Amino acid sequence: MTTEPTTGAPLVCTLTTEPGRLTRSASDTPHRGRLEIAVARAAGVTGAVHCRGITVEVPTGDAPRSLTTQPERIGTAYRARHGRTWWISASFADPRATVFTCVPRNPRREAEFDGPEPEFTLLLDSIPLTGSPGEIGLRITTDSRDATGAAVRSGTELTVTVSA
């Protein structure tokens, strides 16, 4: 598990992989993995944080450090507290990265993060681990507003390690 908070960011992201150690597929042995990216209010932040969206950029395709060469086979799902619903979409427009966009599905188009527990977890599942072995950086961007109403866009990078 890796946690990479951005200094002063109102939301923090945590990455968990399944299995705990990801292994690159071989020609005779396919391997799949799962990423769980949990988002919670950062420690020390008081008051609710209102999230308007989360994007996750995963190096895929012909990127030098890609997770998979088959991004269209990545399954998506999510877990959210309080029965909240989210829209999850994937963009394959960039041949070197797949961008997953997560937006709260309600009239205000925002979700309230009011405690230290994860309010939202993006699940990227059944990932064919056909990319590069080594450390692969995922870029996560959150768009929110704090208790004062100030807009905050913050980014962080989480690292996934895939062994050969």
Secondary structure by P-SEA (a helix, b strand, c coil): cbbbbcccccbbbbbbccccbbbbbcccbbbbbbbbbbbccccccccbbbbcbbbbbbbcccccccccccccccccccccccbbbbbbbbbcccccbbbbbbbbcccccccccccccccbbbbbccccccccccbbbbbbbbbbcccccbbbbbbbbbbbbbcc
